Amino acid sequence: MTWPQAAIASFSQHPDAGIITSFPGLGPLTGARVLAETGDDRSRFTDAKGLKACAGAAPITRASGKTLPVLHRRVKNQRLAAAGYIWAFPPSPPHPAPEPTTTAAKPPETATPPPSATCSAVSSGCLHYCLATGQHYDEHTAFPAPAEVTQNEAA
């Protein structure tokens, strides 16, 4: 048995494996890395800000007089930050074979931009909440659809 297979087999036996792998972009191997770096002690991070700071996803703000610089965090858990990068930027699916060109060219399709690094910060906050409450990730609960404004409410 190779080391990735052994890590996946060991990770799948953990009680939090189902919660961690319910997040999009976290497979069994990246989930094992996240669990190994965060640990399974729930009192280690009292809130989501602690987990974000450990992962390097929380910004540093320093107020001095009239300036308020917002800096990125350099001191962080490098292995957790690398796992967060893999989590935020999952590999794209293979592209289909190009269609043969015809005389009438199609307009080029715009590619969707990759998710930002704040995606990792939001997801690590959701991860802290889900692990603390024992819930699986649900996209509709984490990011509810905005309420539609009717004509009567707008007037």
Order of alpha helices (4+ residues) and beta strands (2+ residues): alpha-alpha-alpha-alpha-beta-beta-alpha-alpha-alpha-alpha
